[in-house]
Amino acid sequence: MGKEEVKHKIIQTTIECIEQEGIHGATIRKIAHMAGVNVAAINYHFGSKEQLFEIVMNATLNESFVQNINDYEGMWQNDTRKALQHFLEDTLEGAVNYPNLTKAHFDETFNKSNYDTNTLYRLNKFLLEFHSLTNDVLRSEDDVKNRIAVAQLFSAFLMIGMMPDLFSEFLNFDLKDKENQKVFVETLLENYCK
């Protein structure tokens, strides 16, 4: 296996380990064992656990926000509501399928009340772009109310993404089911969009 293949395998395995063990349970030894490499290989390619985790968090943030929103690039201009629906369905599916990874992104904020993190910087930058893409389909003509709506939409996903079973008894359905995810998104859009 080549150098880049080994690095890719370690990154993918780190994502899996964080999802299985949580951010605090994912150790270099566990990652090395799962990836079939030794600890020295991880240190050689990434320098430290912190650098590996930073690369993983940046890659998954990029996948969750930037890449996901760009997947519907042409659709945003032609049918904003349809693009929004697809984007939200994809985002919800990813968050529900990877709740520990979602939690890992906000670990510093939740556990240390640190609001000066790369995740929050990138989230706010993303929300600005998301707001500009969706502004014409949101109910209000008021910019502040539309920003609030965008924050509420994202908050709904964040909560469900980190705790997909939180409302399962109340809702009487499983949000891990793709059809139920569509209903969840459609209902959000009915409440927030024209």
Backbone bond lengths (Angstrom), bond angles and torsions (degrees), N, CA, C in turn:
res aa  C-N    CA-C-N  psi(-1)  N-CA   C-N-CA  omega(-1)  CA-C   N-CA-C  phi
1 M - - - 1.450 - - 1.527 108.49 -
2 G 1.338 116.84 133.69 1.454 122.28 -179.62 1.517 112.61 -74.90
3 K 1.318 115.37 168.16 1.462 122.67 -177.72 1.537 111.94 -56.13
4 E 1.327 116.95 -47.69 1.472 120.59 -179.16 1.529 111.60 -66.78
5 E 1.316 117.04 -36.63 1.472 120.54 177.82 1.524 110.75 -64.62
6 V 1.328 116.62 -40.57 1.465 120.78 178.46 1.527 109.69 -64.43
7 K 1.333 117.13 -45.63 1.467 120.63 178.61 1.523 111.06 -59.75
8 H 1.319 116.83 -44.77 1.460 121.20 179.21 1.529 110.79 -61.78
9 K 1.320 116.20 -43.87 1.467 120.40 179.50 1.528 110.76 -62.12
10 I 1.323 117.43 -41.29 1.470 120.91 178.84 1.526 110.42 -64.69
11 I 1.317 117.29 -42.36 1.468 120.88 178.63 1.529 110.38 -62.55
12 Q 1.325 117.15 -48.69 1.474 120.47 179.67 1.529 110.89 -61.69
13 T 1.315 116.80 -40.95 1.460 120.93 179.59 1.528 110.84 -66.55
14 T 1.314 117.17 -36.51 1.463 120.65 177.55 1.521 110.30 -63.00
15 I 1.315 117.21 -41.53 1.470 121.04 176.32 1.523 109.84 -59.68
16 E 1.327 116.84 -47.20 1.466 121.02 179.13 1.531 111.57 -62.32
17 C 1.334 116.57 -41.64 1.455 121.02 -178.82 1.533 110.97 -65.94
18 I 1.321 117.04 -43.23 1.463 120.29 177.19 1.522 109.72 -61.16
19 E 1.323 116.78 -41.15 1.468 119.41 179.46 1.530 111.19 -65.65
20 Q 1.300 117.57 -39.31 1.471 120.68 -178.98 1.525 112.79 -76.31
21 E 1.322 116.70 -42.34 1.459 121.78 -169.65 1.531 114.39 -106.01
22 G 1.328 117.22 -12.60 1.457 120.19 -171.89 1.518 109.28 83.25
23 I 1.321 116.75 164.13 1.461 121.17 -175.09 1.523 111.89 -63.65
24 H 1.322 117.53 -34.80 1.464 120.19 -177.87 1.524 112.51 -84.64
25 G 1.311 117.65 -18.55 1.459 121.24 178.57 1.519 113.83 -91.79
26 A 1.326 116.03 -12.15 1.468 120.58 -179.42 1.527 108.70 -83.06
27 T 1.307 115.78 103.36 1.467 120.74 -179.59 1.524 109.64 -103.38
28 I 1.316 115.35 162.52 1.464 120.54 177.53 1.526 109.95 -60.90
29 R 1.309 117.17 -39.39 1.476 120.38 179.41 1.534 111.35 -63.20
30 K 1.324 116.49 -43.39 1.471 119.66 178.51 1.531 110.90 -65.09
31 I 1.321 115.60 -42.81 1.465 119.57 179.48 1.524 110.01 -62.93
32 A 1.326 116.90 -45.71 1.467 121.37 179.90 1.525 110.20 -60.22
33 H 1.327 116.96 -45.42 1.468 120.98 179.63 1.533 110.86 -61.38
34 M 1.323 116.73 -47.58 1.463 121.03 -179.10 1.530 111.88 -64.19
35 A 1.334 116.53 -34.39 1.473 121.08 -177.71 1.524 112.15 -84.42
36 G 1.331 116.48 -12.44 1.457 119.97 -178.53 1.523 112.77 73.30
37 V 1.338 116.08 31.10 1.460 121.75 177.06 1.526 107.93 -126.15
38 N 1.312 117.17 170.98 1.457 118.72 175.15 1.523 110.27 -95.39
39 V 1.331 115.60 164.63 1.462 121.57 -178.13 1.528 110.53 -58.77
40 A 1.317 116.58 -36.30 1.471 120.77 -179.88 1.530 111.21 -60.01
41 A 1.329 117.47 -35.57 1.470 120.63 178.88 1.525 110.75 -64.40
42 I 1.317 116.22 -39.84 1.473 119.75 178.67 1.522 109.55 -65.18
43 N 1.330 116.48 -46.39 1.462 120.10 179.47 1.527 111.29 -63.97
44 Y 1.324 117.26 -36.85 1.459 121.44 178.84 1.533 110.83 -63.17
45 H 1.338 116.09 -46.79 1.465 120.19 -175.57 1.532 113.46 -79.18
46 F 1.340 116.88 -29.63 1.466 118.99 -172.17 1.529 114.60 -123.52
47 G 1.313 117.87 -11.31 1.460 120.75 177.19 1.515 114.71 85.75
48 S 1.335 116.29 -43.77 1.465 120.31 -179.05 1.529 109.35 -163.75
49 K 1.312 114.53 166.90 1.463 120.78 176.10 1.529 109.63 -61.58
50 E 1.320 116.81 -40.84 1.468 121.13 -178.58 1.524 111.49 -62.15
51 Q 1.330 116.57 -41.84 1.470 119.49 179.15 1.530 110.81 -68.70
52 L 1.329 117.06 -39.43 1.468 120.57 176.94 1.526 109.96 -61.23
53 F 1.333 116.56 -47.51 1.456 120.10 -179.13 1.527 111.49 -64.49
54 E 1.320 117.34 -35.96 1.470 120.28 177.73 1.527 110.33 -63.45
55 I 1.323 116.78 -43.02 1.471 121.06 178.17 1.523 110.21 -63.26
56 V 1.317 116.87 -43.83 1.471 121.60 -179.96 1.529 110.74 -64.26
57 M 1.327 117.18 -45.14 1.467 120.13 -179.07 1.531 110.57 -64.24
58 N 1.336 116.81 -42.03 1.467 119.67 177.96 1.524 111.56 -64.45
59 A 1.322 117.00 -42.44 1.469 120.89 -179.51 1.522 111.03 -63.79
60 T 1.334 116.88 -42.99 1.465 118.98 -177.84 1.522 111.68 -74.79
61 L 1.327 117.54 -31.94 1.470 119.53 172.69 1.520 110.41 -63.80
62 N 1.317 115.63 -43.99 1.455 120.65 178.79 1.522 110.70 -59.83
63 E 1.322 116.45 -43.87 1.470 121.24 178.99 1.523 110.73 -64.79
64 S 1.332 116.53 -42.75 1.464 120.96 -176.23 1.515 112.98 -69.12
65 F 1.318 116.72 -42.64 1.457 120.00 -173.61 1.522 112.33 -102.78
66 V 1.305 116.57 -68.66 1.465 121.50 -170.43 1.519 111.81 -62.50
67 Q 1.322 117.41 -55.72 1.459 120.38 -177.17 1.525 111.22 -64.68
68 N 1.325 116.01 -42.77 1.454 120.02 -178.33 1.528 111.33 -61.62
69 I 1.313 117.63 -41.88 1.468 120.29 179.99 1.530 110.62 -70.98
70 N 1.334 117.25 -33.53 1.466 121.15 179.25 1.525 112.61 -73.43
71 D 1.329 117.44 -20.90 1.463 120.45 178.17 1.527 112.29 -59.44
72 Y 1.316 117.26 -23.74 1.464 121.76 -177.44 1.528 111.16 -113.30
73 E 1.322 116.46 28.27 1.460 122.75 -173.56 1.531 113.09 -49.69
74 G 1.305 118.07 -52.98 1.458 120.86 -179.21 1.514 112.90 -68.26
75 M 1.311 116.60 -32.07 1.457 121.21 -176.67 1.528 112.41 -71.30
76 W 1.335 118.63 -28.73 1.465 120.56 -178.56 1.526 110.85 -58.40
77 Q 1.336 117.50 -37.76 1.466 119.86 -178.95 1.531 111.60 -79.90
78 N 1.329 117.41 -34.75 1.461 121.28 -174.04 1.525 113.95 -85.83
79 D 1.323 117.54 -39.79 1.460 121.40 -177.49 1.524 108.45 -150.50
80 T 1.317 115.31 81.40 1.462 121.75 -173.55 1.522 111.81 -57.96
81 R 1.306 116.73 -42.79 1.471 118.96 -177.75 1.530 110.78 -64.09
82 K 1.324 117.45 -42.38 1.462 120.94 178.78 1.533 110.17 -64.33
83 A 1.337 116.94 -42.68 1.468 120.62 177.30 1.518 110.28 -61.34
84 L 1.320 116.16 -42.82 1.464 121.38 178.88 1.523 110.67 -61.41
85 Q 1.323 116.41 -44.29 1.462 120.08 179.39 1.532 111.10 -61.24
86 H 1.333 117.05 -48.01 1.464 120.30 179.42 1.528 111.11 -62.53
87 F 1.325 115.84 -43.97 1.456 119.98 179.94 1.528 110.49 -60.43
88 L 1.324 117.29 -47.37 1.468 120.66 -178.60 1.527 111.87 -65.94
89 E 1.319 117.06 -38.36 1.466 119.67 177.31 1.528 110.79 -63.08
90 D 1.330 117.01 -44.90 1.468 120.96 178.51 1.523 111.27 -63.57
91 T 1.330 116.16 -43.45 1.458 121.01 -178.98 1.519 110.52 -64.90
92 L 1.323 117.17 -43.08 1.460 120.59 179.03 1.523 110.79 -63.91
93 E 1.319 116.55 -44.32 1.465 119.85 179.12 1.534 111.07 -58.50
94 G 1.327 116.39 -45.60 1.463 120.06 179.32 1.516 112.30 -63.74
95 A 1.311 116.91 -43.89 1.467 120.72 -179.00 1.521 111.69 -65.62
96 V 1.323 117.09 -43.37 1.470 121.14 -179.16 1.526 110.95 -68.21
97 N 1.326 117.09 -35.22 1.463 120.18 -179.87 1.526 112.74 -77.36
98 Y 1.326 117.65 -19.84 1.469 121.65 -178.17 1.533 111.00 -131.66
99 P 1.341 118.39 59.76 1.474 119.56 -176.68 1.529 113.76 -64.02
100 N 1.320 118.55 -36.24 1.467 119.34 179.75 1.523 111.98 -69.73
101 L 1.308 116.46 -32.00 1.463 119.90 175.39 1.528 109.76 -68.43
102 T 1.335 116.24 -41.08 1.461 120.69 176.57 1.527 109.83 -60.22
103 K 1.330 116.53 -46.20 1.473 120.62 178.00 1.524 110.89 -61.09
104 A 1.324 117.40 -39.24 1.466 121.46 -177.97 1.526 111.40 -59.48
105 H 1.318 116.73 -36.56 1.464 120.36 179.99 1.525 111.84 -63.02
106 F 1.310 116.94 -29.04 1.468 121.04 -176.02 1.531 112.40 -109.12
107 D 1.317 117.17 13.38 1.458 121.46 -176.79 1.524 112.71 -57.62
108 E 1.317 117.42 -48.43 1.474 121.24 -179.61 1.526 111.23 -60.72
109 T 1.312 116.32 -39.60 1.459 120.46 -179.01 1.524 110.80 -70.50
110 F 1.330 117.17 -47.43 1.462 120.46 -177.84 1.525 113.01 -68.74
111 N 1.304 116.23 -45.16 1.465 119.49 -172.29 1.520 115.13 -90.97
112 K 1.327 117.02 -21.23 1.464 119.38 -178.23 1.528 112.54 -126.18
113 S 1.317 116.84 7.58 1.469 122.26 -177.92 1.527 111.72 50.67
114 N 1.323 115.38 36.94 1.454 121.02 178.91 1.527 108.91 -94.43
115 Y 1.320 115.85 110.24 1.458 121.06 -179.43 1.525 112.41 -99.64
116 D 1.326 115.44 8.36 1.462 121.52 178.81 1.532 108.61 -110.13
117 T 1.329 115.15 65.37 1.465 120.22 -177.97 1.521 110.11 -120.75
118 N 1.311 115.28 159.68 1.452 121.26 177.28 1.536 110.54 -60.19
119 T 1.323 116.59 -38.99 1.469 120.22 179.61 1.519 111.10 -59.73
120 L 1.330 117.13 -48.33 1.467 119.17 -178.37 1.521 112.08 -69.39
121 Y 1.318 116.95 -34.75 1.467 119.98 175.04 1.527 109.93 -60.59
122 R 1.335 115.55 -49.05 1.466 119.86 -178.02 1.526 111.06 -69.11
123 L 1.324 117.55 -35.33 1.460 120.93 177.53 1.525 110.57 -61.84
124 N 1.314 117.17 -47.44 1.460 120.08 -179.34 1.524 112.09 -65.66
125 K 1.318 116.42 -37.49 1.472 120.46 175.26 1.533 109.86 -63.19
126 F 1.331 116.09 -43.67 1.464 121.02 177.72 1.530 110.42 -61.74
127 L 1.337 117.51 -45.03 1.466 120.54 -177.62 1.530 111.61 -61.78
128 L 1.321 117.37 -34.45 1.465 119.76 175.72 1.532 110.96 -62.04
129 E 1.327 115.90 -45.12 1.469 119.72 178.70 1.529 110.39 -67.19
130 F 1.316 116.22 -43.06 1.465 121.86 179.61 1.533 110.05 -60.00
131 H 1.324 116.37 -42.63 1.460 121.47 178.24 1.528 110.73 -61.00
132 S 1.321 116.89 -44.87 1.472 119.11 -178.95 1.523 111.83 -66.62
133 L 1.338 117.66 -33.03 1.464 120.90 178.92 1.529 112.63 -72.81
134 T 1.330 116.58 -32.14 1.466 120.40 -172.61 1.518 114.16 -104.67
135 N 1.304 117.81 -6.13 1.460 121.81 -173.06 1.524 113.52 -52.91
136 D 1.323 117.75 -36.87 1.472 120.00 -176.03 1.527 113.71 -75.05
137 V 1.341 119.13 -14.16 1.469 119.51 179.59 1.533 112.90 -106.71
138 L 1.331 116.92 -4.49 1.459 119.56 178.66 1.522 109.77 -76.95
139 R 1.308 116.87 151.37 1.467 122.71 -172.19 1.525 115.06 -59.44
140 S 1.291 117.36 -42.44 1.458 120.70 -172.00 1.526 111.82 -86.12
141 E 1.302 115.51 154.73 1.462 121.52 172.26 1.527 109.55 -94.32
142 D 1.320 116.56 -7.82 1.458 122.96 -178.12 1.533 110.07 -86.72
143 D 1.320 116.86 125.84 1.463 121.78 -176.49 1.531 112.10 -61.07
144 V 1.316 117.75 -42.06 1.472 120.92 -179.27 1.522 110.01 -63.51
145 K 1.306 117.35 -44.17 1.471 120.68 179.00 1.526 111.05 -64.40
146 N 1.315 117.51 -37.02 1.464 120.44 177.47 1.529 111.28 -68.22
147 R 1.316 117.72 -36.85 1.466 120.42 175.51 1.531 109.82 -64.57
148 I 1.310 116.40 -40.54 1.468 120.57 176.70 1.524 109.69 -62.10
149 A 1.321 116.97 -42.78 1.465 121.15 178.81 1.526 111.16 -61.01
150 V 1.325 117.00 -42.56 1.468 120.90 178.24 1.533 109.65 -62.88
151 A 1.324 117.07 -43.62 1.470 120.54 178.56 1.535 110.62 -63.34
152 Q 1.315 117.27 -39.59 1.464 120.46 178.67 1.528 111.59 -67.56
153 L 1.329 116.33 -41.62 1.467 119.48 176.28 1.525 110.49 -58.50
154 F 1.325 115.53 -48.31 1.460 118.69 -179.34 1.527 111.31 -65.01
155 S 1.313 117.37 -39.82 1.467 120.99 179.79 1.520 111.73 -60.42
156 A 1.322 116.56 -38.55 1.467 119.96 178.19 1.520 110.31 -60.30
157 F 1.324 116.26 -40.80 1.465 120.30 179.54 1.517 112.08 -71.64
158 L 1.307 115.99 -38.42 1.453 120.02 -178.98 1.524 110.68 -62.59
159 M 1.304 116.64 -47.60 1.467 121.01 -178.92 1.526 110.69 -63.42
160 I 1.306 117.56 -48.68 1.463 121.64 179.98 1.523 110.51 -65.97
161 G 1.327 116.73 -37.71 1.458 120.31 -179.27 1.516 113.01 -63.65
162 M 1.317 116.74 -37.51 1.463 119.57 -178.80 1.525 112.16 -83.08
163 M 1.316 116.16 -27.17 1.464 120.36 -178.16 1.529 109.89 -137.98
164 P 1.338 117.16 73.68 1.466 120.20 -173.11 1.530 114.38 -61.50
165 D 1.314 117.28 -21.51 1.463 119.45 -179.28 1.526 113.09 -97.65
166 L 1.321 117.59 4.10 1.459 122.20 -175.15 1.531 112.75 -54.46
167 F 1.313 116.58 -45.06 1.462 120.77 -176.08 1.525 113.38 -108.30
168 S 1.327 118.18 12.74 1.471 120.30 -173.87 1.526 112.43 -61.12
169 E 1.313 118.21 -39.41 1.473 119.85 178.87 1.525 110.65 -67.47
170 F 1.324 115.90 -44.86 1.456 120.65 -179.93 1.522 111.60 -64.60
171 L 1.328 116.85 -46.59 1.462 121.36 -177.92 1.517 112.17 -75.35
172 N 1.306 115.93 -23.32 1.455 122.62 -178.60 1.533 111.98 63.22
173 F 1.322 115.64 32.02 1.459 120.35 169.97 1.524 110.13 -155.90
174 D 1.313 114.50 160.75 1.456 122.98 -175.03 1.526 109.72 -92.82
175 L 1.328 116.95 118.25 1.462 120.33 -179.45 1.517 112.88 -74.87
176 K 1.325 117.74 -2.95 1.464 120.20 174.15 1.530 110.25 -81.15
177 D 1.325 116.50 -14.50 1.460 121.97 177.58 1.528 109.10 -78.81
178 K 1.324 116.17 129.39 1.463 122.03 -175.32 1.539 112.72 -59.45
179 E 1.313 117.43 -40.12 1.473 119.94 179.03 1.526 111.24 -65.62
180 N 1.321 116.86 -38.60 1.463 120.05 177.29 1.523 111.28 -67.77
181 Q 1.321 116.83 -33.03 1.460 120.54 175.92 1.528 109.77 -63.29
182 K 1.335 116.74 -40.72 1.473 120.29 178.11 1.525 110.61 -61.68
183 V 1.336 116.72 -43.17 1.468 120.73 178.75 1.529 109.90 -62.21
184 F 1.321 117.03 -42.50 1.461 122.28 178.84 1.529 109.88 -58.52
185 V 1.325 116.98 -48.22 1.468 121.73 -178.83 1.527 110.42 -67.04
186 E 1.326 118.10 -45.43 1.464 120.60 179.43 1.516 111.58 -57.83
187 T 1.336 116.38 -40.65 1.467 120.69 179.85 1.529 110.71 -66.74
188 L 1.324 116.99 -40.91 1.473 119.51 175.86 1.524 110.40 -60.21
189 L 1.316 116.52 -45.40 1.461 120.03 -178.60 1.529 111.36 -64.17
190 E 1.314 117.39 -38.75 1.465 120.12 177.28 1.516 110.71 -61.91
191 N 1.321 117.33 -35.64 1.463 120.94 -178.23 1.521 113.78 -79.67
192 Y 1.324 117.68 -27.26 1.456 119.84 -172.52 1.519 114.52 -112.08
193 C 1.322 117.97 -17.79 1.463 119.96 -174.73 1.508 111.95 -110.54
194 K 1.327 114.02 159.66 1.484 121.56 177.96 1.509 109.27 -68.23
